[in-house]
Amino acid sequence: MDNKTKGYTNKTNSYDYRAESNVKKTSKKGKYKTILVAELLLLFIAIAGILTFALAKGGYFKKNNNNQPQGGINAPGDKDKGLTPEEKEEKRLEEEKKAQQEKISKLVEEADLLAMGYDYDKAIETIKSYGEGYTNHTVLTDAIAKYEADKEKLVPLGAYESVNEISHVFFHSLVADNSKAFDGDYASNGYNYYMTTISEFKEMMKQMYEAGYVLVSIHDVARQVTAEDGTTKFVPGDIMLPPDKKPFVLSQDDVNYYEYMTGDGFASKAVIDENGRPSTAMIMDDGTVSVGDYDMVPVLETFIAEHPDFSYKGARGILALTGYEGTLGYRTNDKTSPTYEEDKETVKEVVKNLKEWGWEFASHSYGHRNMGKASYTFTVTDTDRWMEEVGSLIGPTDVYIFPYGIDIEESVSGYTSDKYNYLKSLGFNYYCGVFKSPWIQVKDEYVRMTRRPLDGQAMLQFPERLADLFDLSKVIDPDRPALK
């Protein structure tokens, strides 16, 4: 029989190899399926066992009161595994003691900072905020004893006998880049007269600090009190300082960053830095914007951070604003600006931040005009516009700083004019002019206080007027040219 017909011709005894092959394949597939099902079943049983064990121990997926998963490798119970009940209790007490010590250290640090600013009452309150058990901790009771002892050494007005001795010094925008401000162009001489460089400002503050000067608020110098019958009046302040300390007030005019100053080495606007601190922005040569200590606010903040005892109870300076070119470097005077609404909101945020850090604000009029010569009608119009465009952004203020330092009235006996009555009706209680030496007038209804300029003109033309504050030979910037 040939190969062609072998195994196929006899239907009874023939053997079909193809059929055998198919049977083997079917049998092998069935075997694999059986194994796979068995493996999956074993895996399911293993997972179920793990979950059952985990849930019995408190659960990998059970959550605590803070909505955080419990159990697992880092579960609280794991690190106590193997400890006896006594050891667990000892460990709990150690952790509780550590947390307690951290709380105490934090409170003392906070209180010490307040005490350095002469706010001993608040420092003591901070320590006592620990709770009823504060008396059980020597660190806390010793801190309170020290604050109380230091408080006993304070005297009204420190080294002064009267508020009449308190100086109120002021600046305009500080020169951040001398090479641009004093480059010989048409604006250079004006900057030389009325501006102070950052290095000069730093040296002034340094020397004043070393001489015992302490920065206070104008509202500390004279304050309003209410009598039993409900009437109010202003009285000299009772600033409590060590006997060798001398209070002074500080302010800065025209914190608006006018257009004419662009490219001349000044900051361009007030901002909040990445750490939430008041700061300034400056446009660099390549067009980028840098945030840093480019004007008085951040420079002073840096100084106070290094010398907390330079500030009385967190006091800072007064920022006097006009309105004709916006506010704090933002052109909020231009309603056609595409960023008008956005700029107004930004100003509110910056102002809020400045106030939180202790800075105060004043009206410097809207148009920066001579308010001594201004008519009543002009005073009303100018002030109303300032209140609408600037006051609405910075909030209430009771300080009015006269443009050019020229008072609304020449009389030193007291205000009587309609201009005063109008300003008073809007809530202005403190009025600041300019004079070569300290002068203050505390009336029942208001306070007048003159300010001393610390600019180029004062330093170069009238150095004798500043001799009580610092040594000018160490202050004047070598880049400053002669006055013309």
Contacts in CASP RR format, 6 or more apart in sequence:
PFRMAT RR
TARGET T0000
AUTHOR 0000-0000-0000
METHOD contacts of the structure
MODEL  1
MDNKTKGYTNKTNSYDYRAESNVKKTSKKGKYKTILVAELLLLFIAIAGI
LTFALAKGGYFKKNNNNQPQGGINAPGDKDKGLTPEEKEEKRLEEEKKAQ
QEKISKLVEEADLLAMGYDYDKAIETIKSYGEGYTNHTVLTDAIAKYEAD
KEKLVPLGAYESVNEISHVFFHSLVADNSKAFDGDYASNGYNYYMTTISE
FKEMMKQMYEAGYVLVSIHDVARQVTAEDGTTKFVPGDIMLPPDKKPFVL
SQDDVNYYEYMTGDGFASKAVIDENGRPSTAMIMDDGTVSVGDYDMVPVL
ETFIAEHPDFSYKGARGILALTGYEGTLGYRTNDKTSPTYEEDKETVKEV
VKNLKEWGWEFASHSYGHRNMGKASYTFTVTDTDRWMEEVGSLIGPTDVY
IFPYGIDIEESVSGYTSDKYNYLKSLGFNYYCGVFKSPWIQVKDEYVRMT
RRPLDGQAMLQFPERLADLFDLSKVIDPDRPALK
1 9 0 8 1.000
7 14 0 8 1.000
7 15 0 8 1.000
8 14 0 8 1.000
8 16 0 8 1.000
51 60 0 8 1.000
54 60 0 8 1.000
54 61 0 8 1.000
54 71 0 8 1.000
54 72 0 8 1.000
55 62 0 8 1.000
57 71 0 8 1.000
58 70 0 8 1.000
58 71 0 8 1.000
59 70 0 8 1.000
59 71 0 8 1.000
60 69 0 8 1.000
60 70 0 8 1.000
60 71 0 8 1.000
60 72 0 8 1.000
61 69 0 8 1.000
62 69 0 8 1.000
62 70 0 8 1.000
62 71 0 8 1.000
63 69 0 8 1.000
63 70 0 8 1.000
64 70 0 8 1.000
70 76 0 8 1.000
71 77 0 8 1.000
71 78 0 8 1.000
72 78 0 8 1.000
80 88 0 8 1.000
80 91 0 8 1.000
83 91 0 8 1.000
103 130 0 8 1.000
104 130 0 8 1.000
104 137 0 8 1.000
104 139 0 8 1.000
104 140 0 8 1.000
107 126 0 8 1.000
107 127 0 8 1.000
107 129 0 8 1.000
107 130 0 8 1.000
107 140 0 8 1.000
108 127 0 8 1.000
108 139 0 8 1.000
108 140 0 8 1.000
108 143 0 8 1.000
110 126 0 8 1.000
111 123 0 8 1.000
111 124 0 8 1.000
111 126 0 8 1.000
111 127 0 8 1.000
111 143 0 8 1.000
111 147 0 8 1.000
112 123 0 8 1.000
112 143 0 8 1.000
113 308 0 8 1.000
114 120 0 8 1.000
114 122 0 8 1.000
114 123 0 8 1.000
114 126 0 8 1.000
115 123 0 8 1.000
115 146 0 8 1.000
115 147 0 8 1.000
115 150 0 8 1.000
116 308 0 8 1.000
116 309 0 8 1.000
117 308 0 8 1.000
117 309 0 8 1.000
117 311 0 8 1.000
117 312 0 8 1.000
117 313 0 8 1.000
117 314 0 8 1.000
118 154 0 8 1.000
118 214 0 8 1.000
118 240 0 8 1.000
118 241 0 8 1.000
118 242 0 8 1.000
118 309 0 8 1.000
118 312 0 8 1.000
118 313 0 8 1.000
119 313 0 8 1.000
119 314 0 8 1.000
120 147 0 8 1.000
120 148 0 8 1.000
120 150 0 8 1.000
120 151 0 8 1.000
120 154 0 8 1.000
121 151 0 8 1.000
122 313 0 8 1.000
123 143 0 8 1.000
123 147 0 8 1.000
124 144 0 8 1.000
124 147 0 8 1.000
124 148 0 8 1.000
127 134 0 8 1.000
127 140 0 8 1.000
127 143 0 8 1.000
127 144 0 8 1.000
127 147 0 8 1.000
128 134 0 8 1.000
128 144 0 8 1.000
130 137 0 8 1.000
130 140 0 8 1.000
134 140 0 8 1.000
134 141 0 8 1.000
135 141 0 8 1.000
151 240 0 8 1.000
153 242 0 8 1.000
153 243 0 8 1.000
154 240 0 8 1.000
154 241 0 8 1.000
154 242 0 8 1.000
155 240 0 8 1.000
155 241 0 8 1.000
155 242 0 8 1.000
155 243 0 8 1.000
156 237 0 8 1.000
156 238 0 8 1.000
156 239 0 8 1.000
156 240 0 8 1.000
157 163 0 8 1.000
157 165 0 8 1.000
157 166 0 8 1.000
157 237 0 8 1.000
157 238 0 8 1.000
157 239 0 8 1.000
157 241 0 8 1.000
157 247 0 8 1.000
158 239 0 8 1.000
158 240 0 8 1.000
158 241 0 8 1.000
158 242 0 8 1.000
158 243 0 8 1.000
158 244 0 8 1.000
158 245 0 8 1.000
158 246 0 8 1.000
158 247 0 8 1.000
159 212 0 8 1.000
159 241 0 8 1.000
159 243 0 8 1.000
159 244 0 8 1.000
159 245 0 8 1.000
159 246 0 8 1.000
160 166 0 8 1.000
160 246 0 8 1.000
160 247 0 8 1.000
162 236 0 8 1.000
163 221 0 8 1.000
163 222 0 8 1.000
163 236 0 8 1.000
163 237 0 8 1.000
163 440 0 8 1.000
163 442 0 8 1.000
164 438 0 8 1.000
164 439 0 8 1.000
164 440 0 8 1.000
165 246 0 8 1.000
165 438 0 8 1.000
166 216 0 8 1.000
166 221 0 8 1.000
166 247 0 8 1.000
166 248 0 8 1.000
166 249 0 8 1.000
166 438 0 8 1.000
166 440 0 8 1.000
167 248 0 8 1.000
167 249 0 8 1.000
167 438 0 8 1.000
167 452 0 8 1.000
167 469 0 8 1.000
168 218 0 8 1.000
168 248 0 8 1.000
168 249 0 8 1.000
168 250 0 8 1.000
168 251 0 8 1.000
168 432 0 8 1.000
168 438 0 8 1.000
168 449 0 8 1.000
168 450 0 8 1.000
168 451 0 8 1.000
168 452 0 8 1.000
169 248 0 8 1.000
169 249 0 8 1.000
169 250 0 8 1.000
169 251 0 8 1.000
169 451 0 8 1.000
169 452 0 8 1.000
169 453 0 8 1.000
169 454 0 8 1.000
169 469 0 8 1.000
170 250 0 8 1.000
170 251 0 8 1.000
170 252 0 8 1.000
170 253 0 8 1.000
170 434 0 8 1.000
170 451 0 8 1.000
170 452 0 8 1.000
170 453 0 8 1.000
170 454 0 8 1.000
171 195 0 8 1.000
171 196 0 8 1.000
171 201 0 8 1.000
171 250 0 8 1.000
171 251 0 8 1.000
171 252 0 8 1.000
171 253 0 8 1.000
171 296 0 8 1.000
171 453 0 8 1.000
171 454 0 8 1.000
171 455 0 8 1.000
172 194 0 8 1.000
172 195 0 8 1.000
172 196 0 8 1.000
172 252 0 8 1.000
172 253 0 8 1.000
172 254 0 8 1.000
172 455 0 8 1.000
173 195 0 8 1.000
173 252 0 8 1.000
173 254 0 8 1.000
173 255 0 8 1.000
173 257 0 8 1.000
173 261 0 8 1.000
173 266 0 8 1.000
173 267 0 8 1.000
173 295 0 8 1.000
173 296 0 8 1.000
174 195 0 8 1.000
174 196 0 8 1.000
174 197 0 8 1.000
174 198 0 8 1.000
174 201 0 8 1.000
174 266 0 8 1.000
174 267 0 8 1.000
174 294 0 8 1.000
174 295 0 8 1.000
174 296 0 8 1.000
174 299 0 8 1.000
175 181 0 8 1.000
175 182 0 8 1.000
175 191 0 8 1.000
175 195 0 8 1.000
175 196 0 8 1.000
175 197 0 8 1.000
175 198 0 8 1.000
175 265 0 8 1.000
175 266 0 8 1.000
176 198 0 8 1.000
176 265 0 8 1.000
176 266 0 8 1.000
176 267 0 8 1.000
176 282 0 8 1.000
176 294 0 8 1.000
176 295 0 8 1.000
177 265 0 8 1.000
177 266 0 8 1.000
178 197 0 8 1.000
178 477 0 8 1.000
178 479 0 8 1.000
178 480 0 8 1.000
179 479 0 8 1.000
180 263 0 8 1.000
180 264 0 8 1.000
180 265 0 8 1.000
181 187 0 8 1.000
181 188 0 8 1.000
181 191 0 8 1.000
181 195 0 8 1.000
181 197 0 8 1.000
181 264 0 8 1.000
181 265 0 8 1.000
181 266 0 8 1.000
182 188 0 8 1.000
182 191 0 8 1.000
182 192 0 8 1.000
182 479 0 8 1.000
182 480 0 8 1.000
182 481 0 8 1.000
183 264 0 8 1.000
184 481 0 8 1.000
187 260 0 8 1.000
187 264 0 8 1.000
188 481 0 8 1.000
189 483 0 8 1.000
189 484 0 8 1.000
191 264 0 8 1.000
192 456 0 8 1.000
192 480 0 8 1.000
192 481 0 8 1.000
192 483 0 8 1.000
192 484 0 8 1.000
193 455 0 8 1.000
193 456 0 8 1.000
193 457 0 8 1.000
193 483 0 8 1.000
194 455 0 8 1.000
194 456 0 8 1.000
194 457 0 8 1.000
195 455 0 8 1.000
195 456 0 8 1.000
196 204 0 8 1.000
196 454 0 8 1.000
196 455 0 8 1.000
196 456 0 8 1.000
197 477 0 8 1.000
197 479 0 8 1.000
197 480 0 8 1.000
198 293 0 8 1.000
198 294 0 8 1.000
198 299 0 8 1.000
199 477 0 8 1.000
200 459 0 8 1.000
200 475 0 8 1.000
200 476 0 8 1.000
200 477 0 8 1.000
200 480 0 8 1.000
201 296 0 8 1.000
201 299 0 8 1.000
202 299 0 8 1.000
202 303 0 8 1.000
203 470 0 8 1.000
203 474 0 8 1.000
203 475 0 8 1.000
204 454 0 8 1.000
204 469 0 8 1.000
204 470 0 8 1.000
204 475 0 8 1.000
205 300 0 8 1.000
205 303 0 8 1.000
205 310 0 8 1.000
206 303 0 8 1.000
207 469 0 8 1.000
207 470 0 8 1.000
207 471 0 8 1.000
207 474 0 8 1.000
207 475 0 8 1.000
208 248 0 8 1.000
208 469 0 8 1.000
208 470 0 8 1.000
209 303 0 8 1.000
209 307 0 8 1.000
209 310 0 8 1.000
211 246 0 8 1.000
211 469 0 8 1.000
211 470 0 8 1.000
212 244 0 8 1.000
212 245 0 8 1.000
212 246 0 8 1.000
213 245 0 8 1.000
213 246 0 8 1.000
213 247 0 8 1.000
213 248 0 8 1.000
213 310 0 8 1.000
213 469 0 8 1.000
214 241 0 8 1.000
214 245 0 8 1.000
214 246 0 8 1.000
214 247 0 8 1.000
214 248 0 8 1.000
214 309 0 8 1.000
214 310 0 8 1.000
214 311 0 8 1.000
214 312 0 8 1.000
215 247 0 8 1.000
215 248 0 8 1.000
215 249 0 8 1.000
215 250 0 8 1.000
215 304 0 8 1.000
215 310 0 8 1.000
215 311 0 8 1.000
215 312 0 8 1.000
215 315 0 8 1.000
215 316 0 8 1.000
215 317 0 8 1.000
216 239 0 8 1.000
216 247 0 8 1.000
216 248 0 8 1.000
216 249 0 8 1.000
216 312 0 8 1.000
216 315 0 8 1.000
217 249 0 8 1.000
217 312 0 8 1.000
217 315 0 8 1.000
217 316 0 8 1.000
217 317 0 8 1.000
217 360 0 8 1.000
218 249 0 8 1.000
218 318 0 8 1.000
218 360 0 8 1.000
218 399 0 8 1.000
218 430 0 8 1.000
218 432 0 8 1.000
218 447 0 8 1.000
218 449 0 8 1.000
219 360 0 8 1.000
219 430 0 8 1.000
220 237 0 8 1.000
220 239 0 8 1.000
220 247 0 8 1.000
220 312 0 8 1.000
220 313 0 8 1.000
220 315 0 8 1.000
221 236 0 8 1.000
221 237 0 8 1.000
221 239 0 8 1.000
221 247 0 8 1.000
221 249 0 8 1.000
221 440 0 8 1.000
221 447 0 8 1.000
221 449 0 8 1.000
222 234 0 8 1.000
222 235 0 8 1.000
222 236 0 8 1.000
222 237 0 8 1.000
222 430 0 8 1.000
222 440 0 8 1.000
222 442 0 8 1.000
222 447 0 8 1.000
222 449 0 8 1.000
223 234 0 8 1.000
223 235 0 8 1.000
223 237 0 8 1.000
224 232 0 8 1.000
224 233 0 8 1.000
224 234 0 8 1.000
224 235 0 8 1.000
224 429 0 8 1.000
225 232 0 8 1.000
225 233 0 8 1.000
225 234 0 8 1.000
225 235 0 8 1.000
226 232 0 8 1.000
227 233 0 8 1.000
233 444 0 8 1.000
233 445 0 8 1.000
234 429 0 8 1.000
234 442 0 8 1.000
234 443 0 8 1.000
234 444 0 8 1.000
234 445 0 8 1.000
234 446 0 8 1.000
234 447 0 8 1.000
235 442 0 8 1.000
236 442 0 8 1.000
239 247 0 8 1.000
239 312 0 8 1.000
241 247 0 8 1.000
241 312 0 8 1.000
247 312 0 8 1.000
249 317 0 8 1.000
249 318 0 8 1.000
249 449 0 8 1.000
249 451 0 8 1.000
250 300 0 8 1.000
250 316 0 8 1.000
250 317 0 8 1.000
250 318 0 8 1.000
251 317 0 8 1.000
251 318 0 8 1.000
251 319 0 8 1.000
251 320 0 8 1.000
251 362 0 8 1.000
251 401 0 8 1.000
251 432 0 8 1.000
251 451 0 8 1.000
252 296 0 8 1.000
252 297 0 8 1.000
252 317 0 8 1.000
252 318 0 8 1.000
252 319 0 8 1.000
252 320 0 8 1.000
253 320 0 8 1.000
253 364 0 8 1.000
253 401 0 8 1.000
254 320 0 8 1.000
254 321 0 8 1.000
254 322 0 8 1.000
254 364 0 8 1.000
254 368 0 8 1.000
255 270 0 8 1.000
255 295 0 8 1.000
255 319 0 8 1.000
255 320 0 8 1.000
255 321 0 8 1.000
255 328 0 8 1.000
256 321 0 8 1.000
256 322 0 8 1.000
256 323 0 8 1.000
256 325 0 8 1.000
256 326 0 8 1.000
256 327 0 8 1.000
256 328 0 8 1.000
256 329 0 8 1.000
257 266 0 8 1.000
257 267 0 8 1.000
257 268 0 8 1.000
257 269 0 8 1.000
257 270 0 8 1.000
257 328 0 8 1.000
257 329 0 8 1.000
258 325 0 8 1.000
259 325 0 8 1.000
262 268 0 8 1.000
262 283 0 8 1.000
263 283 0 8 1.000
265 282 0 8 1.000
266 282 0 8 1.000
266 294 0 8 1.000
266 295 0 8 1.000
267 280 0 8 1.000
267 281 0 8 1.000
267 282 0 8 1.000
267 294 0 8 1.000
267 295 0 8 1.000
268 280 0 8 1.000
268 281 0 8 1.000
268 282 0 8 1.000
268 283 0 8 1.000
268 289 0 8 1.000
268 329 0 8 1.000
269 280 0 8 1.000
269 281 0 8 1.000
269 328 0 8 1.000
269 329 0 8 1.000
269 330 0 8 1.000
270 278 0 8 1.000
270 279 0 8 1.000
270 280 0 8 1.000
270 281 0 8 1.000
270 295 0 8 1.000
270 297 0 8 1.000
270 328 0 8 1.000
270 329 0 8 1.000
270 350 0 8 1.000
270 354 0 8 1.000
271 279 0 8 1.000
271 280 0 8 1.000
271 281 0 8 1.000
271 291 0 8 1.000
271 350 0 8 1.000
272 278 0 8 1.000
272 279 0 8 1.000
272 349 0 8 1.000
272 350 0 8 1.000
272 353 0 8 1.000
273 279 0 8 1.000
273 291 0 8 1.000
273 292 0 8 1.000
273 298 0 8 1.000
274 291 0 8 1.000
276 353 0 8 1.000
277 298 0 8 1.000
277 301 0 8 1.000
277 357 0 8 1.000
278 297 0 8 1.000
278 298 0 8 1.000
278 301 0 8 1.000
278 350 0 8 1.000
278 353 0 8 1.000
278 354 0 8 1.000
278 357 0 8 1.000
278 359 0 8 1.000
279 291 0 8 1.000
279 292 0 8 1.000
279 293 0 8 1.000
279 297 0 8 1.000
279 298 0 8 1.000
279 301 0 8 1.000
280 291 0 8 1.000
280 292 0 8 1.000
280 293 0 8 1.000
280 294 0 8 1.000
280 295 0 8 1.000
280 297 0 8 1.000
280 298 0 8 1.000
281 289 0 8 1.000
281 290 0 8 1.000
281 291 0 8 1.000
281 292 0 8 1.000
281 294 0 8 1.000
282 289 0 8 1.000
282 290 0 8 1.000
282 291 0 8 1.000
282 292 0 8 1.000
282 294 0 8 1.000
283 289 0 8 1.000
284 290 0 8 1.000
292 298 0 8 1.000
293 299 0 8 1.000
293 302 0 8 1.000
297 319 0 8 1.000
297 354 0 8 1.000
297 359 0 8 1.000
300 316 0 8 1.000
300 317 0 8 1.000
301 357 0 8 1.000
303 310 0 8 1.000
304 310 0 8 1.000
304 311 0 8 1.000
304 316 0 8 1.000
314 358 0 8 1.000
315 358 0 8 1.000
316 357 0 8 1.000
316 358 0 8 1.000
316 359 0 8 1.000
316 360 0 8 1.000
317 358 0 8 1.000
317 359 0 8 1.000
317 360 0 8 1.000
318 359 0 8 1.000
318 360 0 8 1.000
318 361 0 8 1.000
318 362 0 8 1.000
318 399 0 8 1.000
318 401 0 8 1.000
319 328 0 8 1.000
319 354 0 8 1.000
319 359 0 8 1.000
319 360 0 8 1.000
319 361 0 8 1.000
319 362 0 8 1.000
320 361 0 8 1.000
320 362 0 8 1.000
320 363 0 8 1.000
320 364 0 8 1.000
320 399 0 8 1.000
320 401 0 8 1.000
321 327 0 8 1.000
321 328 0 8 1.000
321 361 0 8 1.000
321 362 0 8 1.000
321 363 0 8 1.000
321 364 0 8 1.000
321 390 0 8 1.000
321 394 0 8 1.000
322 364 0 8 1.000
322 365 0 8 1.000
322 366 0 8 1.000
322 367 0 8 1.000
322 368 0 8 1.000
322 386 0 8 1.000
322 390 0 8 1.000
322 403 0 8 1.000
323 332 0 8 1.000
323 333 0 8 1.000
323 366 0 8 1.000
323 367 0 8 1.000
323 385 0 8 1.000
323 386 0 8 1.000
323 389 0 8 1.000
323 390 0 8 1.000
324 333 0 8 1.000
324 366 0 8 1.000
324 367 0 8 1.000
324 368 0 8 1.000
325 331 0 8 1.000
325 333 0 8 1.000
326 332 0 8 1.000
326 333 0 8 1.000
326 334 0 8 1.000
326 389 0 8 1.000
326 390 0 8 1.000
327 347 0 8 1.000
327 389 0 8 1.000
327 390 0 8 1.000
327 393 0 8 1.000
327 394 0 8 1.000
328 347 0 8 1.000
328 350 0 8 1.000
328 351 0 8 1.000
330 343 0 8 1.000
330 344 0 8 1.000
330 346 0 8 1.000
330 347 0 8 1.000
331 337 0 8 1.000
331 340 0 8 1.000
331 343 0 8 1.000
332 340 0 8 1.000
332 343 0 8 1.000
332 344 0 8 1.000
332 347 0 8 1.000
332 389 0 8 1.000
332 390 0 8 1.000
332 393 0 8 1.000
333 389 0 8 1.000
334 340 0 8 1.000
337 343 0 8 1.000
344 393 0 8 1.000
347 393 0 8 1.000
347 394 0 8 1.000
348 393 0 8 1.000
351 361 0 8 1.000
351 393 0 8 1.000
351 394 0 8 1.000
351 395 0 8 1.000
354 361 0 8 1.000
355 361 0 8 1.000
360 397 0 8 1.000
360 399 0 8 1.000
361 394 0 8 1.000
361 395 0 8 1.000
361 397 0 8 1.000
361 399 0 8 1.000
362 397 0 8 1.000
362 399 0 8 1.000
362 400 0 8 1.000
362 401 0 8 1.000
362 430 0 8 1.000
362 432 0 8 1.000
363 383 0 8 1.000
363 386 0 8 1.000
363 390 0 8 1.000
363 391 0 8 1.000
363 397 0 8 1.000
363 399 0 8 1.000
363 400 0 8 1.000
363 401 0 8 1.000
363 428 0 8 1.000
364 401 0 8 1.000
364 402 0 8 1.000
364 403 0 8 1.000
365 371 0 8 1.000
365 382 0 8 1.000
365 383 0 8 1.000
365 386 0 8 1.000
365 402 0 8 1.000
365 403 0 8 1.000
366 382 0 8 1.000
366 383 0 8 1.000
366 385 0 8 1.000
366 386 0 8 1.000
366 389 0 8 1.000
366 390 0 8 1.000
367 382 0 8 1.000
367 386 0 8 1.000
367 403 0 8 1.000
368 403 0 8 1.000
369 378 0 8 1.000
369 382 0 8 1.000
369 403 0 8 1.000
370 403 0 8 1.000
370 404 0 8 1.000
370 406 0 8 1.000
371 379 0 8 1.000
371 382 0 8 1.000
371 402 0 8 1.000
371 403 0 8 1.000
371 406 0 8 1.000
371 407 0 8 1.000
371 408 0 8 1.000
371 419 0 8 1.000
372 402 0 8 1.000
372 406 0 8 1.000
372 407 0 8 1.000
372 408 0 8 1.000
372 409 0 8 1.000
373 406 0 8 1.000
374 382 0 8 1.000
374 408 0 8 1.000
374 419 0 8 1.000
376 417 0 8 1.000
376 418 0 8 1.000
376 419 0 8 1.000
376 422 0 8 1.000
379 408 0 8 1.000
379 419 0 8 1.000
379 422 0 8 1.000
379 423 0 8 1.000
380 422 0 8 1.000
383 422 0 8 1.000
383 423 0 8 1.000
383 426 0 8 1.000
387 426 0 8 1.000
391 397 0 8 1.000
396 427 0 8 1.000
397 428 0 8 1.000
398 427 0 8 1.000
398 428 0 8 1.000
398 429 0 8 1.000
398 430 0 8 1.000
399 428 0 8 1.000
399 429 0 8 1.000
399 430 0 8 1.000
399 432 0 8 1.000
400 423 0 8 1.000
400 428 0 8 1.000
400 430 0 8 1.000
400 431 0 8 1.000
400 432 0 8 1.000
401 432 0 8 1.000
401 433 0 8 1.000
401 451 0 8 1.000
402 408 0 8 1.000
402 431 0 8 1.000
402 432 0 8 1.000
402 433 0 8 1.000
402 434 0 8 1.000
404 434 0 8 1.000
405 432 0 8 1.000
405 433 0 8 1.000
405 434 0 8 1.000
405 451 0 8 1.000
406 433 0 8 1.000
406 434 0 8 1.000
407 431 0 8 1.000
407 433 0 8 1.000
407 448 0 8 1.000
408 415 0 8 1.000
408 417 0 8 1.000
408 419 0 8 1.000
408 420 0 8 1.000
408 423 0 8 1.000
408 431 0 8 1.000
409 415 0 8 1.000
409 416 0 8 1.000
409 417 0 8 1.000
409 419 0 8 1.000
409 420 0 8 1.000
412 441 0 8 1.000
414 441 0 8 1.000
414 443 0 8 1.000
414 448 0 8 1.000
415 431 0 8 1.000
415 443 0 8 1.000
415 446 0 8 1.000
415 448 0 8 1.000
420 446 0 8 1.000
423 431 0 8 1.000
424 445 0 8 1.000
424 446 0 8 1.000
428 446 0 8 1.000
429 445 0 8 1.000
429 446 0 8 1.000
429 447 0 8 1.000
430 446 0 8 1.000
430 447 0 8 1.000
430 448 0 8 1.000
430 449 0 8 1.000
431 446 0 8 1.000
431 447 0 8 1.000
431 448 0 8 1.000
431 449 0 8 1.000
432 448 0 8 1.000
432 449 0 8 1.000
432 450 0 8 1.000
432 451 0 8 1.000
433 448 0 8 1.000
433 449 0 8 1.000
433 450 0 8 1.000
433 451 0 8 1.000
434 450 0 8 1.000
434 451 0 8 1.000
434 452 0 8 1.000
434 453 0 8 1.000
435 450 0 8 1.000
435 451 0 8 1.000
435 452 0 8 1.000
436 452 0 8 1.000
436 462 0 8 1.000
436 465 0 8 1.000
437 450 0 8 1.000
437 452 0 8 1.000
437 465 0 8 1.000
438 450 0 8 1.000
438 452 0 8 1.000
439 449 0 8 1.000
439 450 0 8 1.000
440 447 0 8 1.000
440 448 0 8 1.000
440 449 0 8 1.000
440 450 0 8 1.000
441 447 0 8 1.000
441 448 0 8 1.000
441 449 0 8 1.000
452 458 0 8 1.000
452 465 0 8 1.000
452 466 0 8 1.000
454 466 0 8 1.000
454 469 0 8 1.000
456 480 0 8 1.000
456 483 0 8 1.000
457 483 0 8 1.000
458 465 0 8 1.000
458 466 0 8 1.000
459 466 0 8 1.000
459 472 0 8 1.000
459 475 0 8 1.000
459 476 0 8 1.000
460 476 0 8 1.000
460 480 0 8 1.000
460 482 0 8 1.000
460 483 0 8 1.000
461 483 0 8 1.000
463 472 0 8 1.000
466 472 0 8 1.000
END
